[in-house]
Structure formats: C-alpha cells, structure tokens
Amino acid sequence: MPPGISGIHLTDAVLITVGWTSHKSPATASLTHEGVRLTEEEEGSAAPTQGD
C-alpha cells in the first residue's frame, strides 16, 4: 500500500483502507473490493425471501 495508507484486517483479507493526514488523523476510510463483495453477500443473505 502507498505511504499514508493502511489496511484493517477483519479477516484474512484487507476489507477497509484508511488514509492518514500528516497529523496522524484518519483522512479517508473506504471499503476495498473484497470488503464491498463481502458486504453485498451479507446483504443478499439477510434479505427477506418471499413465500409462494
């Protein structure tokens, strides 16, 4: 990862990246592609199913 960017490991994959300012404060936080994929999977499995 580029300088000033760190990853947060919530599983074996990096799911969130954080960009830091020069004052060591978080400037940005974003989901990685893997984080988006896992979020979409969870949302899909949590969606209510319609009965017949």
N, CA, C and O of each residue as an XYZ file, in Angstrom:
208
protein
N       0.841     -1.179      0.000
C       0.000      0.000      0.000
C       0.882      1.237      0.000
O       1.995      1.221      0.525
N       0.375      2.304     -0.592
C       1.166      3.539     -0.636
C       1.401      4.106      0.757
O       0.653      3.787      1.681
N       2.430      4.946      0.928
C       2.652      5.600      2.221
C       1.420      6.393      2.638
O       0.771      7.017      1.799
N       1.100      6.373      3.904
C      -0.055      7.100      4.404
C      -1.353      6.321      4.308
O      -2.403      6.810      4.725
N      -1.293      5.103      3.760
C      -2.479      4.248      3.641
C      -2.213      2.982      4.435
O      -1.151      2.374      4.307
N      -3.169      2.588      5.248
C      -3.031      1.334      5.963
C      -4.297      0.526      5.776
O      -5.360      1.082      5.498
N      -4.189     -0.772      5.927
C      -5.340     -1.652      5.781
C      -5.724     -2.229      7.123
O      -4.874     -2.464      7.981
N      -6.994     -2.451      7.292
C      -7.501     -3.074      8.511
C      -7.907     -4.492      8.158
O      -8.740     -4.707      7.277
N      -7.323     -5.451      8.839
C      -7.612     -6.854      8.576
C      -8.711     -7.324      9.523
O      -8.478     -7.487     10.721
N      -9.918     -7.544      8.979
C     -11.007     -8.060      9.789
C     -11.129     -9.569      9.606
O     -11.732    -10.258     10.428
N     -10.558    -10.063      8.537
C     -10.471    -11.498      8.248
C      -9.093    -11.713      7.660
O      -8.162    -10.973      7.981
N      -8.944    -12.710      6.808
C      -7.667    -12.911      6.125
C      -7.457    -11.883      5.023
O      -6.360    -11.790      4.472
N      -8.491    -11.107      4.688
C      -8.407    -10.124      3.620
C      -8.427     -8.709      4.202
O      -8.927     -8.485      5.304
N      -7.878     -7.769      3.449
C      -7.971     -6.359      3.832
C      -9.320     -5.860      3.337
O      -9.576     -5.872      2.133
N     -10.186     -5.424      4.243
C     -11.533     -5.012      3.886
C     -11.707     -3.507      3.865
O     -12.575     -2.995      3.158
N     -10.902     -2.795      4.622
C     -11.014     -1.344      4.729
C      -9.624     -0.741      4.593
O      -8.668     -1.245      5.182
N      -9.505      0.334      3.823
C      -8.247      1.076      3.786
C      -8.472      2.441      4.429
O      -9.548      3.027      4.309
N      -7.451      2.933      5.107
C      -7.539      4.223      5.794
C      -6.378      5.090      5.320
O      -5.221      4.673      5.364
N      -6.698      6.295      4.868
C      -5.673      7.279      4.507
C      -5.469      8.212      5.684
O      -6.434      8.661      6.303
N      -4.221      8.503      5.991
C      -3.892      9.309      7.175
C      -3.344     10.664      6.769
O      -2.660     10.781      5.752
N      -3.639     11.681      7.551
C      -3.057     13.011      7.335
C      -1.665     13.038      7.942
O      -1.240     12.086      8.598
N      -0.964     14.134      7.715
C       0.371     14.279      8.303
C       0.297     14.441      9.815
O       1.313     14.316     10.498
N      -0.892     14.718     10.349
C      -1.081     14.863     11.797
C      -1.547     13.557     12.440
O      -1.996     13.540     13.586
N      -1.433     12.467     11.683
C      -1.785     11.123     12.152
C      -3.260     11.009     12.532
O      -3.626     10.311     13.478
N      -4.094     11.714     11.769
C      -5.545     11.606     11.919
C      -6.085     10.915     10.674
O      -5.572     11.140      9.577
N      -7.104     10.083     10.819
C      -7.665      9.443      9.622
C      -8.311     10.491      8.710
O      -9.116     11.307      9.159
N      -7.948     10.457      7.433
C      -8.493     11.409      6.465
C      -9.599     10.765      5.640
O     -10.616     11.394      5.347
N      -9.393      9.518      5.273
C     -10.383      8.788      4.483
C     -10.442      7.351      4.960
O      -9.464      6.809      5.474
N     -11.581      6.757      4.786
C     -11.747      5.321      5.036
C     -12.643      4.790      3.934
O     -13.685      5.376      3.640
N     -12.248      3.692      3.327
C     -13.056      3.143      2.244
C     -12.948      1.628      2.221
O     -11.947      1.046      2.639
N     -14.003      1.011      1.722
C     -14.007     -0.438      1.559
C     -13.148     -0.814      0.363
O     -13.144     -0.112     -0.649
N     -12.429     -1.907      0.475
C     -11.717     -2.456     -0.672
C     -12.715     -3.248     -1.508
O     -13.867     -3.410     -1.106
N     -12.289     -3.739     -2.655
C     -13.177     -4.556     -3.490
C     -13.662     -5.777     -2.722
O     -14.824     -6.168     -2.834
N     -12.782     -6.370     -1.953
C     -13.162     -7.534     -1.146
C     -14.181     -7.145     -0.079
O     -15.115     -7.900      0.192
N     -14.010     -5.982      0.522
C     -14.964     -5.502      1.519
C     -16.341     -5.262      0.917
O     -17.357     -5.589      1.530
N     -16.375     -4.690     -0.286
C     -17.651     -4.471     -0.974
C     -18.305     -5.806     -1.287
O     -19.505     -5.974     -1.070
N     -17.531     -6.754     -1.794
C     -18.072     -8.069     -2.154
C     -18.674     -8.760     -0.927
O     -19.783     -9.290     -0.996
N     -17.957     -8.754      0.179
C     -18.466     -9.398      1.390
C     -19.711     -8.694      1.926
O     -20.640     -9.351      2.395
N     -19.734     -7.367      1.859
C     -20.906     -6.614      2.303
C     -22.118     -6.969      1.449
O     -23.209     -7.189      1.976
N     -21.930     -7.026      0.130
C     -23.038     -7.364     -0.759
C     -23.528     -8.785     -0.512
O     -24.731     -9.040     -0.559
N     -22.609     -9.714     -0.248
C     -23.006    -11.092      0.063
C     -23.853    -11.133      1.326
O     -24.887    -11.800      1.363
N     -23.421    -10.423      2.359
C     -24.172    -10.413      3.616
C     -25.534     -9.772      3.450
O     -26.520    -10.263      3.999
N     -25.606     -8.675      2.697
C     -26.890     -8.018      2.469
C     -27.826     -8.936      1.687
O     -29.027     -8.978      1.954
N     -27.278     -9.665      0.729
C     -28.091    -10.597     -0.059
C     -28.604    -11.752      0.766
O     -29.731    -12.202      0.558
N     -27.804    -12.248      1.702
C     -28.233    -13.368      2.535
C     -29.177    -12.920      3.631
O     -29.925    -13.734      4.171
N     -29.156    -11.621      3.974
C     -30.040    -11.107      5.021
C     -31.380    -10.627      4.464
O     -32.302    -10.331      5.224
N     -31.484    -10.551      3.127
C     -32.723    -10.057      2.514
C     -33.850    -11.055      2.778
O     -33.650    -12.264      2.654
N     -35.020    -10.560      3.136
C     -36.150    -11.466      3.361
C     -36.566    -12.152      2.061
O     -36.531    -11.548      0.989
N     -36.951    -13.388      2.167
C     -37.407    -14.124      0.994
C     -38.925    -14.057      0.934
O     -39.596    -13.995      1.964
N     -39.450    -14.069     -0.258
C     -40.887    -14.014     -0.444
C     -41.436    -15.430     -0.569
O     -40.885    -16.256     -1.297
N     -42.500    -15.698      0.131
C     -43.136    -17.014      0.071
C     -44.016    -17.142     -1.156
O     -44.246    -16.172     -1.878
N     -44.506    -18.358     -1.383
C     -45.378    -18.608     -2.542
C     -46.732    -17.987     -2.346
O     -47.593    -18.097     -3.218
